[in-house]
Amino acid sequence: MPYYPPHLAEEILESAVDYKGMYPVPDSRRHMLSFIYHAVYHKAEQSDLPFGAGDKQKSLDKGKHSHADLIRSLFHAMDINEPVSFLSLHQFLLANGWGAPTDLLRKMGVKSRWHRELYKPNRKRRGRGSSASSSCAIPA
């Protein structure tokens, strides 16, 4: 299973900027989106993200970095005011064209209860992904 779906990997590479004239890195938008994608779809329960907006942020073992704090910092740098939880970030990714494909959610759901929760609504509709309800689609 690729780390990012091909269309997102291409977007990251095509929009890369030079870092100190040495090597390409994702631009600030793709850096933020790819990190959120990583936290939501690759880490899920293993991150310190709360599941829903009303849930508490999880505590971390000493020496581990906070996905939630870094996402808040990235949002602040881009003047984005969105809640930071697993469910709200999934909606944010959907609104920005970065939601995980249904087949990937289904595969991830084998091991992740959180991913199974994202996949549940899709079973009834048999469509691609949930509808996006985040208020913050950021400009490309």
N, C-alpha and C positions, 0 to 999 in steps of 0.2 A: 504494500500500500504506500503510495508516494506521500511525502510529508505535506505537500500542498497539492490541490488539484492542478492539472497542467495549465489551465487558463490563469490561475492565480500566480503560479510560479513564473509564467511568462510575463505577467503584469509587473511582478517584483523586479525581474531582470530588465525589462524594457524601460522602467522608470528609475533605474539606479542612478545615483550621483557619485561623483568621485569623492572619496574621503581623503583629505590632505594630499590630493594628487597621487595617491598611492594605489588605491583599489576601489572598486565599486561597492556601494552599500545601498540598501533600500532608501528611497526618499522618505521624508518624515511621515507622510500619509501611509505609505506601504509598510514602514517600520511599525507604526502604531497598529494597523490592521493585522499584520502578520503576527505581532506579539499577542494581540487579543485572540486571534485564531488559535495560536499555540496554547494559550491559557485555557480557552473554552473547550477546544476539541481534542487537544493532546493531553492536557493535564487534568481537566475536569475536577473530580473529587480530590485529586492529589494537590491541587492548588489551594491557596488560602481564600479563594473567592467564596462569598456566601452563595447559597443556591438561589434564593430569591431576594427581592428588594428589602423585605422586612427581616431577613435573617442576619445573624451576626457573622462578621468576618472570622474565619477560622484562625486559631493561633498556629504559629509555625515552630518547628524545632529550631534550636539555636543554629545559626549559620546559614539557614535557608533564606532566600530572597522572597519578597512579597510580590506576587503577581498583581494583587489588588492595588498596592501602593504604587507600583510602576505604571499601571494603567491610569490611575488617577493623575499621576505626574504627566503622562503623555497627553491625556485629555486637557489638563491645565495648559500645557504648552501650545495646544492647538485651539484653545478657547472653546472647548466642548464641555457642555454641562449635561452629562448623562449619568444615571446610576451605575454603580459597578457591582454587578452580581452575575452569576452564571447565566441566568435566564435573560436579564436585560442586555448583556453583552452579546448573547446569541441573536437577539432581535436587532441590535446595532449592526452586527455583521450582515444579517439578512438585508437590512435597509441600505447597506453600502455594497451589495453584490458580492459579499464574501462569506455567505452562509455555506456550511458544509452540505454537499449533495446528500440526498436521501439514502442512497446506497451506502455511503460512508457512515452516516449516522447509524444505520442498521448494523453495520459491521462493528462499530465502536460500542453499540448497545449490548453486544454479547458480554462485555466485561464491565460496562459502566451503567449503573442505575440512572445517573444523570442523563446520559445520552439516550437511554430508553425513554425517558420522559420527553425528550425532544422529538423522538420518532413516533410516539403514540398517536398524535393527531394526524400524522401522514398516512397511517394505515387506513383510516376511514375514507380519506379523499382519494388515495392512490395517485396523488399528484406529486410534483416536485417541490418539496420544502414547504414550510409554513409561510403564511403571509407576514410581511414585515410591518411591525407597528412602531418601530423606534421613530422618534421625532427628529433624529439627527442623521440624515444622509449627508456626508461631507463631500464637497466638490472634488472631482477627479483632478 
